[in-house]
């Protein structure tokens, strides 16, 4: 699909973010006949085999934000600056003690350590059908939207956080090679393209995002803090988990959260 239909508004973009490009959904049956796997999870364009070179010319190669999608499916919304409020889940994860580590290490050593963290985070996010929003210093921000994660986006966000803690050594006999705390939340947020021209990018905005960031900043090493709403949406037994009420910066009322340990 080269451009949105005339007069496309929030309803069009909400449908796109929930289900993908209507034209690409119709093309799926055609692309599935072209060899071979792996494929774009949305349009079924092949990333390997004889069909891959043709698909690359069409802009259908693995997207950087999630290689489970083709670049064409992922960048359509950015190209046309669309966006809408949708239900989604988020996972923020912070490195603990990064300032002290940077002081004790050379910049090259610190970069290598952060690079290892980024790799572990990307692996956890992509394996659970999330989008990498961004890396900000010692923090990773990931979005789990219905477009790829489906209706189980809340549980996929929790599983990504768990996988990241495991991937950094939490819960192992030797202990973590990097101490991480994470926050997970589910709710309604605006998701879409921000920026100008080629510098536009996909992100999520709103109170749901801000709360997730606050939870990640308060989580202890090896801990995942979730809002009760997020834990319930993920299918967790909320009553069986440790509860606490936290004062989150910028929030007028305390937020009830539950904790998962690695």
Long-range contacts (C-beta under 8 A, 24 or more apart in sequence): 1-76, 3-80, 4-80, 4-82, 8-80, 8-82, 10-83, 10-84, 10-85, 11-84, 12-82, 13-77, 13-82, 13-83, 13-84, 13-192, 14-84, 14-85, 14-86, 16-76, 16-77, 16-82, 16-147, 17-77, 17-83, 17-84, 17-86, 17-145, 17-146, 17-147, 17-191, 17-192, 18-86, 18-146, 18-147, 19-146, 19-147, 20-73, 20-147, 21-73, 21-76, 24-72, 24-73, 38-68, 40-68, 40-69, 40-70, 40-73, 41-68, 41-69, 41-129, 41-148, 42-69, 42-70, 42-73, 42-147, 42-148, 43-70, 43-72, 43-73, 45-70, 45-72, 64-132, 65-131, 65-132, 65-133, 65-202, 66-125, 66-126, 66-129, 66-130, 66-131, 66-132, 66-148, 67-126, 68-126, 68-129, 68-148, 69-148, 74-202, 77-192, 77-193, 77-202, 78-193, 78-200, 78-201, 78-202, 79-193, 79-200, 80-193, 81-192, 81-193, 81-200, 82-192, 82-193, 83-190, 83-191, 83-192, 83-193, 83-194, 84-190, 84-191, 84-192, 85-188, 85-189, 85-190, 85-191, 85-206, 86-145, 86-146, 86-188, 86-189, 86-191, 87-146, 87-153, 87-186, 87-187, 87-188, 88-143, 88-144, 88-145, 88-146, 88-153, 88-186, 88-187, 88-188, 88-189, 88-191, 88-204, 88-208, 89-143, 89-144, 89-149, 89-153, 89-154, 89-156, 89-157, 89-184, 89-185, 89-186, 89-230, 89-233, 89-234, 90-141, 90-142, 90-143, 90-144, 90-157, 90-184, 90-185, 90-186, 90-189, 90-204, 90-208, 90-209, 90-212, 91-125, 91-130, 91-140, 91-141, 91-142, 91-144, 91-157, 91-158, 91-160, 91-161, 91-164, 91-182, 91-183, 91-184, 91-212, 92-139, 92-140, 92-141, 92-142, 92-182, 92-183, 92-212, 92-213, 92-215, 92-216, 93-121, 93-139, 93-140, 93-161, 93-164, 93-180, 93-181, 93-182, 93-183, 93-216, 94-138, 94-139, 94-180, 94-181, 94-182, 94-216, 94-217, 94-219, 95-138, 95-139, 95-178, 95-179, 95-180, 96-179, 96-180, 96-181, 96-220, 96-221, 97-179, 98-137, 98-138, 113-178, 114-138, 116-177, 116-178, 117-168, 117-178, 117-180, 120-164, 120-167, 120-168, 121-164, 123-163, 123-167, 124-160, 124-161, 124-163, 124-164, 124-167, 125-160, 125-164, 127-160, 127-163, 128-156, 128-157, 128-159, 128-160, 128-163, 129-156, 130-156, 130-157, 130-160, 131-202, 133-202, 133-203, 133-204, 134-201, 134-203, 139-216, 140-164, 141-213, 143-191, 143-202, 143-203, 143-204, 145-191, 153-186, 154-184, 154-186, 154-230, 154-233, 154-234, 154-235, 155-233, 155-234, 155-235, 157-184, 157-186, 157-230, 157-234, 158-184, 158-224, 158-226, 158-230, 158-231, 158-234, 158-236, 158-260, 161-224, 161-260, 162-224, 162-260, 162-262, 165-222, 165-224, 165-262, 166-262, 170-221, 170-222, 170-262, 171-222, 171-262, 176-221, 176-222, 179-221, 179-222, 180-221, 180-222, 181-216, 181-217, 181-218, 181-219, 181-220, 181-221, 181-222, 181-223, 181-224, 181-225, 182-216, 182-219, 182-223, 182-224, 182-225, 183-211, 183-212, 183-213, 183-214, 183-215, 183-216, 183-217, 183-218, 183-219, 183-224, 183-225, 183-226, 184-212, 184-215, 184-224, 184-225, 184-226, 184-227, 184-230, 184-234, 185-209, 185-211, 185-212, 185-215, 185-226, 185-227, 185-229, 185-230, 186-227, 186-229, 186-230, 186-233, 186-234, 187-211, 187-227, 187-229, 187-230, 210-250, 211-248, 211-251, 211-255, 214-246, 214-248, 214-249, 214-250, 214-251, 214-255, 215-246, 215-248, 215-257, 218-246, 218-248, 222-261, 222-262, 223-259, 223-260, 223-261, 223-262, 224-259, 224-260, 224-261, 224-262, 225-257, 225-258, 225-259, 226-257, 226-258, 226-259, 226-260, 227-255, 227-256, 227-257, 228-256, 228-257, 228-258, 231-258, 236-260
